[in-house]
């Protein structure tokens, strides 16, 4: 008897303290709900895609979606191994790009119609929580880069953890300096 994708992924959680990432039903349910409520057409980037649930579900909706995640293979080996295992089971490994978290994102200007970013815009494992200025500088750089790779008229769906007002403030500042019109929506999925 073949083991289902759901069973394989949930088995990782039974052995791992990072089991929230292996809650297949919860994660797939969130993205199914998200995509079913929006009529998305065009190119989608999941910035900070982690295990790739958005890509897995997005494919089922026929969407053109890619993921980008920060390389944490050296700093967070346990998390990295779990994510890699889930990527492989979901068969999304080839749709995810890894970058170092600094500087220019590996995409051309004006490529994406939609950007989905959960906590990833503000999350940075390399910055001590006490260094607010450094975190804000990194946040500013990321927002500028995301604007660069967004099409004029793009929509962003963000789900920030604890930095919602700061992200909105930076977004307003950067978008007023830029000629692109981008819609920002804070996405708070039901738990």
C-alpha positions as CSV (number, residue, x, y, z in Angstrom):
1,X,0.0,0.0,0.0
2,X,1.4,3.4,-1.0
3,X,1.7,6.0,1.7
4,X,0.0,9.3,0.8
5,X,1.8,12.7,0.6
6,X,-0.1,13.8,3.8
7,X,1.0,10.7,5.7
8,X,4.6,11.1,4.7
9,X,4.7,14.7,5.7
10,X,2.9,14.2,9.0
11,X,5.3,11.4,9.9
12,X,8.2,14.0,9.9
13,X,6.3,15.9,12.5
14,X,6.0,13.0,14.8
15,X,9.8,12.8,15.1
16,X,10.6,16.5,14.9
17,X,10.1,19.5,17.3
18,X,9.4,21.6,14.2
19,X,6.1,19.7,13.6
20,X,4.1,22.9,12.7
21,X,5.7,22.7,9.3
22,X,4.5,19.1,8.8
23,X,0.8,19.8,9.5
24,X,-0.2,19.0,6.0
25,X,-3.9,19.6,6.4
26,X,-3.5,23.0,8.1
27,X,-0.9,24.3,5.6
28,X,-2.7,23.0,2.5
29,X,-6.0,24.3,3.9
30,X,-4.6,27.8,4.4
31,X,-3.4,28.1,0.8
32,X,-6.5,26.4,-0.7
33,X,-8.6,29.0,1.1
34,X,-6.2,31.8,0.1
35,X,-6.2,30.9,-3.7
36,X,-9.9,30.0,-3.9
37,X,-10.8,33.5,-2.7
38,X,-8.7,35.3,-5.2
39,X,-8.7,35.2,-9.0
40,X,-4.9,35.3,-9.5
41,X,-3.6,35.4,-13.1
42,X,0.1,35.9,-14.0
43,X,3.3,35.2,-12.1
44,X,3.4,34.7,-8.4
45,X,6.4,34.7,-6.0
46,X,6.1,33.2,-2.5
47,X,8.9,35.1,-0.8
48,X,10.1,32.9,2.1
49,X,8.2,29.8,0.8
50,X,9.7,27.4,3.4
51,X,8.4,23.8,2.7
52,X,6.6,25.0,-0.5
53,X,2.9,24.4,0.4
54,X,1.9,27.5,-1.6
55,X,3.6,26.0,-4.7
56,X,2.0,22.6,-4.1
57,X,-1.5,24.1,-3.8
58,X,-0.9,26.8,-6.4
59,X,-0.1,24.1,-9.0
60,X,-3.5,22.5,-8.3
61,X,-5.1,25.8,-9.1
62,X,-3.1,26.0,-12.4
63,X,-1.1,29.0,-11.2
64,X,2.4,30.0,-12.3
65,X,4.1,30.2,-8.9
66,X,7.7,30.0,-7.7
67,X,9.2,30.1,-4.3
68,X,12.3,31.9,-2.9
69,X,13.8,31.1,0.5
70,X,16.8,32.1,2.4
71,X,19.6,29.6,2.7
72,X,19.6,28.4,6.3
73,X,21.5,25.1,5.7
74,X,24.4,26.2,7.9
75,X,22.6,28.0,10.7
76,X,19.5,25.9,11.2
77,X,20.3,22.3,10.1
78,X,17.3,20.7,11.8
79,X,14.9,23.1,10.1
80,X,16.7,22.8,6.8
81,X,16.5,19.0,6.8
82,X,12.8,19.0,7.6
83,X,12.1,21.6,4.9
84,X,14.2,19.7,2.3
85,X,12.3,16.4,3.1
86,X,8.9,18.2,2.7
87,X,10.0,19.9,-0.5
88,X,10.9,16.5,-1.9
89,X,7.6,14.8,-0.9
90,X,5.5,17.7,-2.3
91,X,7.7,17.5,-5.5
92,X,8.3,21.3,-5.5
93,X,12.1,21.3,-5.1
94,X,12.6,22.5,-8.7
95,X,10.3,25.5,-8.2
96,X,12.2,26.9,-5.3
97,X,15.2,29.1,-5.5
98,X,17.5,29.6,-2.5
99,X,19.4,32.9,-1.9
100,X,21.7,34.2,0.8
101,X,19.2,36.8,2.2
102,X,21.3,39.8,1.2
103,X,21.3,42.2,-1.7
104,X,19.7,41.7,-5.1
105,X,17.0,39.1,-5.5
106,X,17.7,36.6,-8.4
107,X,14.9,37.9,-10.7
108,X,14.5,40.5,-13.4
109,X,12.7,43.8,-13.0
110,X,8.9,43.9,-13.1
111,X,8.5,40.1,-13.3
112,X,5.8,39.3,-10.7
113,X,2.1,40.2,-10.6
114,X,1.7,38.9,-7.1
115,X,4.0,38.5,-4.1
116,X,3.0,36.4,-1.1
117,X,5.2,36.9,2.0
118,X,4.3,35.4,5.3
119,X,6.8,36.4,8.0
120,X,9.7,36.4,5.7
121,X,9.9,40.1,4.9
122,X,10.8,40.9,8.5
123,X,12.3,37.6,9.7
124,X,16.0,37.3,9.8
125,X,17.8,34.6,11.8
126,X,21.2,36.3,11.4
127,X,20.2,39.6,13.2
128,X,20.0,39.7,17.0
129,X,16.6,40.7,18.2
130,X,18.2,43.7,20.0
131,X,19.4,45.2,16.8
132,X,16.3,47.1,15.7
133,X,18.2,49.5,13.4
134,X,19.8,46.6,11.5
135,X,16.5,44.8,11.2
136,X,14.8,48.0,9.8
137,X,17.7,48.5,7.3
138,X,17.3,44.9,6.1
139,X,13.5,45.4,5.9
140,X,14.0,48.5,3.8
141,X,16.3,46.6,1.4
142,X,13.9,43.7,1.0
143,X,10.9,46.0,0.3
144,X,12.9,47.9,-2.3
145,X,14.0,44.7,-4.0
146,X,10.4,43.3,-3.9
147,X,9.2,46.5,-5.5
148,X,11.9,46.2,-8.2
149,X,10.8,42.7,-9.2
150,X,7.0,43.5,-9.0
151,X,5.1,44.7,-12.1
152,X,3.3,48.0,-12.0
153,X,-0.1,47.3,-10.5
154,X,1.1,44.2,-8.6
155,X,-0.5,43.0,-5.4
156,X,1.3,41.9,-2.3
157,X,-0.2,39.7,0.3
158,X,1.8,39.8,3.5
159,X,1.4,38.1,6.8
160,X,3.9,39.8,9.1
161,X,4.7,38.6,12.6
162,X,5.0,41.5,14.9
163,X,6.3,44.1,12.4
164,X,3.0,44.9,10.6
165,X,3.1,48.7,11.2
166,X,6.8,49.0,10.4
167,X,6.3,47.1,7.1
168,X,3.4,49.4,6.2
169,X,5.5,52.5,7.1
170,X,8.5,51.3,5.0
171,X,6.2,50.2,2.2
172,X,4.6,53.6,2.0
173,X,7.9,55.4,2.1
174,X,9.5,53.2,-0.6
175,X,6.4,53.2,-2.9
176,X,6.1,57.0,-2.7
177,X,9.7,57.2,-4.0
178,X,8.9,54.7,-6.8
179,X,6.6,55.2,-9.8
180,X,5.0,51.7,-9.4
181,X,1.5,51.3,-8.1
182,X,1.4,48.3,-5.8
183,X,-1.5,47.1,-3.7
184,X,-0.7,45.9,-0.2
185,X,-3.0,43.5,1.7
186,X,-2.3,42.1,5.1
187,X,-3.2,38.5,5.0
188,X,-4.3,37.0,8.4
189,X,-5.3,33.4,7.8
190,X,-7.6,31.7,10.2
191,X,-5.9,29.2,12.5
